[in-house]
Amino acid sequence: MRRRRAIWKVIWPLALIPSTGAPAQGPSPDERARQTEQQMTDDERFSLLISLMGAVPSIGVPRDKRIPPEVGNMSAGYTPGIPRLGVPALQSSDASMGVTNPGYRPDDKGATAFPASIAVGSSFNPKLAREGGAAIGREARSRGFNIQLAGGINLHRDVRNGRNFEYYSEDPLVSAVLGAEAVNGIQGEGVISTLKHYTLNCNETNRHWLDAIIDPAAHRESDLLAFQIAIERSQPGAIMSGYNKVNGEYLSGNRYLLNEVLKGAWGYKGYGMSDWGAVPEWDYALKGLDQESGIQMDVKQWGAEAFTDRLKKAYAEGKLPKERLSDMVRRILRSAYAVGIDQWGPAPTVDLAKHNEIALEIARQGIVVLKNDGVLPLPTDKPLKIGVIGGYAQLGVPSGTGSGAVLPVGGFAATLNIGGAHGFMGAARNLYLMPSAPLTELKKLLPQAQIEFDGGYMPLESAFLARRSDLVIAFGIRVEGEGFDLPDMSLPWGQDALIDAVAAANPNTIVVLETGNPVSMPWRSKVKAIVQAWYPGQAGGQAIAEVLTGKVNPSGRLPITFPASLAQTPRPKLPGIETPWGTPTTVRYDEGAEVGYRWYAQQGIKPLYAFGYGLSYTRFSYKNLKVKGGETITATFTVTNTGKRAGADVPQVYLTGIGETKRMRLLGFERVELEPGESKEVTVSADPRLLAHFDGNAGQWRITGGSHKVALGKAADALMLTAQTTLQPRLFGR
């Protein structure tokens, strides 16, 4: 049996790590920003504080006259440069899944459409997140975009949130680690990346009028901790605020979260930008906002240019101090200099074939097998009769909709507008199909099989095909996206009834789900296998076929808990879901820091499928768990592939209790690739904040001294080995 050793550690705050590199040459980004800002006129200063949205006819935004006619590479935001001082124009593009083009650039033939961020979350692979980010950065830079509106790390607090597909997980550590690596990949290509949406942008229902209520200390231990760790690991150039309020204050003007936490306690040196249409008042500048984004959307949303004429008027009247104006400008300049967008050389060569391989690998590692009663992998050497049913599998794979939707090279295979009363984003509510057809890819990998397709138009007709087939692969899809939440967990268009009818006709039914969230599964006991493929991107059809046929051994693990029903969740009924767009809505996140698997552990509830769960075509065992205490917890253990084929596992280390108090926290993880019979020793060192409570009175983290229980598991509800150690009581950090 072969053995190898690896160490994986949570990176501690960068401020605690001594510099070991060569001394920096020339002035620092802070000094450069100060020197440049001092030479600027007030008009030049104000010009950097806004960005103009490119023309988007589908939502009624014409080209703004303030955008110079020679600017042809329009996208989400344009801020004029200051040539005399060497300050480049700032041009931003959405988003985390690739460089988007919602009608901005008619001549752009498309970009690499990567899988949804939730699929990256399922990979539990930081290296893959960074590779995807670097590819996105190269494609952005090749188009002249020096800001990428990526890095979505909002926690999955509600399985109906329309934008969960844009975010990585329900866990602060997983979200921070993967989000930071994506940012590092983008900024490593000389393109500024944001982290977004700061913070508690966890529901889309009436998002401009939504007030998210949460205990401030619990906020620090959950959603804010994800941002804090990610900022420390990646130093993003900008933080984008969300649309919603938190505890009564809009995020773009939330003095506590922007000034006291982000810039104060954390010492963040970059700039805070708003989301598009999130600035109703000019005095948000006094509360921590540095740049207004997409001012046309503020005009449409609030009926005023909050950061232009009114801001200048406030400055003239002495309401906006000169020191604050200078600070806003310097923060923007500092990010430009720190990332190096002012030092671009020739545009990088973009290898689209290589980027497609990265997209394919993300899809492969992100697919999660939820159930397998011996039917997978499919034999490739037998003349089976296979029925493929539903999900437009003959055309492609679906994408999430909204600002994160990426036009693939050559265009979508098909587009279906759904619409809906969801504000101006209703017009962009579309079913987009990426041209990677699972049906075509299955035929390539199953040359001996007789494969017949049925579109799932009528359940009875689909059942006819199911009865005459040896096995059935049924696809279930759902449109999810920006500007709307889901009313429940069902599949639309009668697909649950379709799958039920097909499974009744043929028990050898495999269900492939292409959604951005968990779904209800009323047919679960009737099918032999369930595969969660998420929104798998432009190579998704190939990845699905490879997993089904065993060419790829599945290794994806759930980054979000699948509840058995909405009754298990903190809010069985979503506030505001029945009201018209524009209704003031309050969502109380009374679960506080107990998000996702933490909630299920605290409540003693067994979900349908737990966080961290996923099946493989091989088996893994764990042994020799050893833990060490002191100021933090370090766990060492051995993973062995006891099966007959190579595969990857994701062992997870959890805190399960402090003294006699139950407290569930993921402390660390690693994706481990092993050949049959191979073992690997893994060491995980926990970020001490995951072991602590945030003491609001002290404004610091507090570790309770004494016994701490630790477990090693395959999922949050499948803990294999346990141990305990002792920690020293202490107060630390901010």
N, C-alpha and C positions, 0 to 999 in steps of 0.2 A: 504493500500500500504506500503510495507516494504521499508526502506531506510537504506543505509549504506554509510559510508564516507571512502574515500581513497585518499592518496596524492601520486602523481608521480612527481618526479622532475628530471630535467637534472642534473647530478652530475657535480659540478664545478671542475676545475683543482685540482688535488690531492695536489699540492703545497700549495693551499689555505686552505686545511683542516687540522686543528691541530690534532696531534696524541693524541689519548685517550687510546691506549692500553698499556699493560705492557711493560716495557723496554725490548729491544731485548737482548737475552743472547748470550754472546760471540761476536767475531768480526763480523762486517757487511760484506755482500757479497763483497763490494768494498775493504775492508781491506783484506779479505781472498784472493781475486784475486791478490791484490798487493803482498802479502806475497808469494803466490805460484809462480807468475811470476818471482819474484826476484831469485828464486831457480832454474829456468829453464836454460838449455843450449840453444844456438841459434838454434840448430837443432830441439830441442823440441818446441821452439817457432814457427818455420816455419811449423812444422808438424800440428799445430792447424789451420793453415790459409787456408787449402784446404779440400775439401771432394771429395771422389771418388764414382762414380755412380756404382751401381750393374749391373750385366750382364742383358742386354735387347736385346736378339737376333733379335726381330722384327724390331728394328731400328739400328741394326748393332753395338751394344756395347757389346764386350766380357767381361768376368770377368777380372778385372785388377790384375796383379801380386802383386801389393802393398797391396792388401786386404788379410790378413792372411787366410790361408785355413780353420782354425777353425771357421771363421765367417760364419754362415749359415743363419742368419736372414737378408739377404741383402735386401736393398731397395734403395731409391733415393740417399742417401749419407752416406759415412763412413769416419770418421776422427779418426785416432788411438788415444788411450788414453795415459796417462803417469802414469803407475801403481805406480812408486816409489813416486809420489806426490799425489796419490789418485785421479787423474783426469780420469774419465771414458771415454771410446770411445764415440764419438758422432755419433749417427745413426738416420737418418731422414727418414721420410716417407711422401708421399702425402696422403691425402689432406683434403679439407674441408668437403667432403661428406662421409668420412670414411677412414680406412687404406687401401690404394690401393695395388695392386699386379699385375703390368703389366708384369708378367713373371719372377719376381725376385725370388720368393720362390715356387718352384714346389710342395713342401709338404704342403704349407699353403692352407687349405680348404676354405678360404674365410672369410670375415669380414662383419659386418653389413653395408649394403648399405643404407645410409640415403638419404632422398630427397635432391634435389639440393638446394643450398643456396638461390636462388631466391624464392623457396617455403618457406624457413624460413622467408625471407623478407615479404612474403605475410601474414605470421602469425602475424606480428607486435608484437611478443611475446618474450621479452628478456629472460624470465625464460626458455622458451622452447629452445632458442638458447644455453643457458648455459647447460641445461640437455644434449642436443646433443653433445656439446663440451666435457662434462665430460665422456660420453660414448665412444667417439672417443679416448680420452686420456687413458681410461682404456684399450681399445683394442690395442692401440699403445704400452703401457707399458707392456702388457702381452706378446708382441712379442719382447720386448727388445729395442723398439724404444723410444729414449728420446727427439726427436725433431719431431714435427708435422708441416708440411708445409701447415698450414691452414690459416684462417683469411683473405680471399679474400674480400677486401672492395673497389675495384675500382668502380667508379660511372658508371651507365649505360648512356653513352652519345650517343650511336648509337644502334638502335634496330637490327642491323645486326651483332653486335659483337659476334663472336663465343663463347666467354667465359662468356657472361652475366649470364648464369645459375650458374656459380661459385661465383657470386657476389650478394649482398643483394638487392640493390635498386639504384635509381637515386638520392636519397636524402642523403646529408652528415650526418644528424643526425640519420636517420634510419640505415644507413650503419655502422656508428660508434657504436651506441648502441648495435646492434645485433652482429657485429663483435667482439666487446670487450667482450660481454658475452660468446661467443664461446671460445675466448682465455682464459677467466677466468675459464671456465669449463675444458679446456684441462690442463692448468697449475695448476689447483687445484688438479690434479691427479699426479703431479710431472713430467710433460712432458712439455718441452719448446714448445711454439707456436710462429710462425711468424705472422706478418701482411704483406699482400702482395696485389698487386705488386706496389711498390712505384716508380712512380706514373704516372697517365695518361696512363696506359696500357689499353686503351679503345677500341682498334681495334687490330685484329690479322693479318690483311693483311700486308705482308712484315714486320713483327714485328721487325726483327733484323735490318732493315734499315729504320724504320719509325721515322720521326721527328715530334713530337707533339708540335705545336706552340700555346702558350697561354699567355695572359697578366699575369705577376707574381702576381699582387694583386688579380685578379680574381681567379687565381689558389689557393691562400690562402683561399679564401672565399668558395671554393667548394671541390675539390678533396683533397687538403692538409688539409682542416678543418676536413674532415672525419678521416684522419689519426691522426691528432692532438688530437681530442676528444677521439678516440679509444685508443691511447697510454696512455692518462691520466687515462682512466678508467680501463685499464687492464695490463699495463706495460709488453708488450710482450717481450720475451727474444731476439727476432731477428726481423729485418725488412728486407724483401726480395725486392730487386730492380727489376724493370721490364726490358724487353729487349730493349725498345724503347729509343729514345732520347727525351729530353724536351728542347725546344728552342736551339737546336743545339748540346747539350751535352748528351752523353749516360748516362742513369740513374745510372749505376754501377760506373761511374766516374764523377758524376755531383757534383762538389764542392759546388755549391750554395745550392742544395737540401739536400745533405748529411751533409756537414760540417756546413754551415751557418744556415739552417733551422732545420733539424732533431736534430743534436747534439748541435748546438749553441742556437738558439732561444728557442727550446723546451727542451733542457737539457736532451735528451734521453741518457740513460746510457748503453743500450744493444748494440748489434753488428749488423752491416749491412752485410748481405750476398747477393751474387748475385743469379740471376736465373741461370738455367743450360744452359750454352752456351752464357753468357752475358758479358764476360770479354775479350776484345781484347788487352788491354794494362796493363802492370805491374803498371804504375804510378797511376792507380785508387786507389791504396793504399794511395797515398798522398791526394787524393780527397775525402776520406771518406769511401771507401770500406774496410771491415775488414776480410771477408772470401770469397774465391772463391768456388763456388759449382759446383760439377759435372765436374771436369776438363777435362774428356774425351770429353764432349760436346763442350768445348772451342776449343779443338784440332780439332774436326770435323768442327766446325763453322769458326774458325779463323786461324787454322793451326799453332797454337803456344800454349805452356803452359804458359799462361800469369802470373800466380801467383806462379810458382815454380822456375825453373831454372833462369828465367829472374829477378824474385824478389830477389833471393839470390845474383845474380850478382850485382843488383843495391845497395843492402845493403853493399856488399863488396867494392863497389866503392864510398860509402858515399852518394849515392843519396836517399837512404831510411834511415832516421834518426833512431837511436836506440830508441828515445822517442816514435816515431810513431809505431815501431814494438812492443814495450811494450804495448802501448795503445790498439793495435789491439788484442793482446793476453788477456789483462786484461778484455776487454769488453766481450770476449767469456767466460772467466772463471766466470766473475761476473754473467752472465745469468745462467750459470750452477749452481752456488751456490744459487742465489736468488730463483730459482725454486726448487732446491734440487735434481737434478738428480744424485748427488754424494752420496746421502743418501738413496738410494732405499733399501727397505727390500724385502720380498718375492713378487713375481708377484701377482697382484690383481686377485681375482676371477671375471671372466667375465660371467655375466648372459645374455646370448644371447636372451633369451625370453624377459627379461626386455628391452633390447636394441631394440628389434623388436617393442615393445610397444611404445618406444620413437619415432622410425622411423614412426610408424603408426600415432601417434598423430601429428607429424610435417606435414605429408601428409594431414591429416584431416583438420588441421588449415590453411594449405597453399593453399588448393583448392579454387578457386575464381569462383563464379557463375556470369557470365557477362550478361546473358539474360535469362529471364524466363517468358514466356507468359502463365503461369498457368499450364504448363505440369509437373513441378517438385514441390514437390517430387513425385516419382512414387508410385502408390498404391501397397501395398504388398499383398492385399487380393483379387485381381481380376484376373481372368483367361485371361490375356492379351496375344496377339500374338506380340512378340517383335523381331525385327530384329536387330542384332548386326553386324556392318559392319566395316571392315578395321582395320588398325593400329596394326595388329598382336595381337588383343585383346584375341585371343584364347591361346596365348603363354605367354604374360607378358606385362610389361610396359618398355618404352625406358629409357635410361640413356644418359647423356652427355658423350662425348668422350674425349680422351686425358689423361693427368696425373691425372685428377679428377675422372676418372671412377673407381668404386670400384667393385671388384669381390665378389658377395654375397656368403654366405655359400652354398655349393653345386654347385656353378657355375652358369653361365648365362643360361637362357632358350634357347637362340640362339644368334649367333653372325654373322653379315654380314659385310664383309669388303667392304668399298666403295672406299677407296684409293683417289688419287688425287695429283696434282702437288703442294704440300704445304710443301716442304722441308722434313726433316726426320720425321715430325709428320704425313705426308700423309699416311704412313704405318699403323698408329694407328687410322685412321679415320674409325671408325666402328659403326654400329648399334648394341648396346648391349641391350638385352631384359632381364629385371629382372623377375624371375619366380613368379610373382604375377599376374595371368591372370584375367583381368576384367570380361571376359566371365564366368569363373568359379565362381567368387565372386558374380556376378549378379544372377546366378542360385541359389546360396545359400540363397540369401535374397529375391528372388521372386519365392517361391516354387509353386505358383499357375499359374505362367506364362508359356507359351510355347515359348521358346527362340531358335531362329535359327541363325546361324552364316554364314556370307559370307565374304570372305577375301578381297573383293574390287578389285579383279583381273581385272574385266571389268565393267565399269559403268552400261551398259545395264543389265548385269546379276545381279548386285547389286540392280538395280531398280526393277527387278522382285520380289525379296524378300521384298523390301520396299512396293510394292503395296499390297502384301498379309499380311502385318503386321498392327497391330493397331498403333504402334509407332516404331520409329527407333532410335537406338543409334549409331551414326557414329563417329569413332575415327580418328583423324588427328594427325600424328606424323612427326617429323623432326629430323634429326641428326645434332647436333651442337657441337662444341668443339674446343679444342686448335689447333692453327696453321692456322685457316681459318675463314673468315667472310662469311656471307651470301650475295649473290648478290642482293636479294630483300626479300620481306616479304611473298612470296607465300609458300604453302605447296608443297613438292616435289612429284615425282612419280604420277602426275596427280590427286592428292587427292582433289584439289579444284573442278575439273570437276566431280569427283566421288560424292562429297558431294552435288554438284549442281543437279546432276541427281537423287540422292536419295531423296533430298528435293522436287524436282519436282514431283516425284512419290508418296511421302507421306509427307504432310505438318507437320505432327506430328514428326518432326525430332529433335533429341537432338545431338549436336556436342560436343564431348569431345576432347580437344586439349592437347597434350603431347609434349610440346616444351619448349625451354629455353628462348624464346623471343616472343614478339607480332607477330601476323600473319595478313596478309590481309584476309578479309572475304567477298569475292564477293558474297557469298551465304547467308550473314547475315540476310537479310530481309525475306528469304524463310524458315528459321528454327525457331522452337519454343523456343529453349534453347541453350545456349553456356556455356560450363564449361571449365575453364582453370586449368588443373591439373599439369602443368609444368612437370618436371621429378620427379615423386613422390616416388622413392626409392623402396626398396624390399617389402614393404607392400602397395604399391601404388594401386594395383588392388582392394584390400579390401577397402581402403579409398575412391576410386572413387565410388564403389558400395554403400557404406554407405551414401555418400552425395546424390547420385542420388535417393536413396530410402527413404531418410529422417531419417535414423537411426542417422545420424549426421547432425546437422544444420550448413550449411556453414557459415564460418566467415572470410574467406580470403579476403584481400583487395590488390589491385594492387600496387606493389612497383615500377612499371614502367609505364609510360604513353603509351597507345596504340594509335598511330597516325591513322588517317583515310587513309593516304597514305604517302609515303616517301616525297612527296612535302611539307608536313607540318614540316618536320624536318630541323635542321640547315644545313645538307648536303644531299640533295636529291640524289646526286651521290657520292659514296664513293671513295675517291682518291685511286688510285692504284689497284682497284678491278679487272681491266682488264689486268694487267701486269703480267709477269712471276714472280715466286718466286725469290726473290733476287733483286728486283728493288727498288732503293731508292725512298721513298714515303714521302710526307709531308702532314700532316693533320692539318688544321688550326681550332682550337676550338674557333672560333670567338664569339660563344655564351658566352664565358667566364664563369662566375659564374652562368649564367642563364641556368642551366641544367634541362632537363625534364620538369616537371610542371611549373617551373619558366620561361622557354622559352615560353610555350604556353600562360601563363598569360601576359608576356611582349608583345608578338606579337598579343594578342587578338584572338588566334586560339582556336577553340573548337575541341578537339581530338575525336577519336572514343570512347575510354574509358579513363577516367582520372586517374591520380595517386590517390590512396586511395579508389578507387571505388570497390564495391563488394556487392552482394545481399545476403539476408538472407531469411529464411522461417518465420521470425517474423519481427516486426517493432520496431523502436526506435525513441524516441523524445528527444529533448534537450531544456533546459530552464535555466533561472537564470544565464546567462553569466555575470560575473563580472570580470573586469580587474583592476590591480593596477600597477602603473608605479614606477618611481624612477630611480634606477640603472639598473633594468631589468624589464621584464613584467611577472606578475603572473596572471593567468586566473583561475577562479573557475566556474564550471557549474554543472548541474545535468543531468544525462542520465536516461531515463526510458524505460523499455521494455513494449510497449503498445500492444504487440501481445499476442498470445495464447500459445506460447511454449517457452521454455528456449532457449537462444542464446547468442552470443557474438557480440559486436559492437566494432568499433575502431574509436572513435571520435578524430578529428584532429584539433589542434589550429594553425592558420596561421597568420603571419604578412602579411597584404595586401597593406600597404602603409605608407610612411613617409611624413607627410605634404601632398602636392599635388602630390608627386611622387609615382608611382606604384612600389611596391617591394614585391614579393611573397616569403615567407620563411616559411617552416614548423617549428613551435616553440616547439611542443610537441605532444604526442599521448599517448593513453593507450588502451589496450585491456580490455574491460569490460564485464564480464560474469554476466547475469541477468536472474532470473526467471520471468515468466509472472507477470506483475504489479510491479516488483521491480525497485527501483531507487537507484542510486549511485551518490554521489557528488565527483567530481574529481578536483584536483588542479594541474595545470601545471606551472612550473617555468622555464622560457626560459634561455638557455645559452646565455649570453649577446653578444657573437660573432655572433649569428644568427641575431642580431638586428643592427650589425655594418658593416661598410666598413673597409677593411684593407688599412691603409695609408702606402703606400710603402716608402714615404720619411721619415716618423717618425719611420717606422718599428713596428707600433703598431695598435691596433684596435681603430676605432673612431666611437662613437655613436653621431649621429646628434640630437641635442636637439629639443624638440617640440612634436607635435602631432604624435602619432603612431596608425595606424588602425589595429584592430585585428578581426579575424573572426573564428567562430567554424563551422566545417563542416563535412559532411560524405565523402567528396572527395574534391580534389583541385578545382573542378568546381561546387561543390554543397555545398555552404556556407550557413548555416542556420541562424546563429545569428552573429551580429556584435557589436563592441564596440570600443572605443578609449581611449587612456591614454597619459600621457606626460612623456617623459624621459629626464633626465638631460644630457647635453652634456659632454662627457668625452673621454679621451684617456687612454687606458689600455692595458695590456698584450703584448705578443709577438707572 
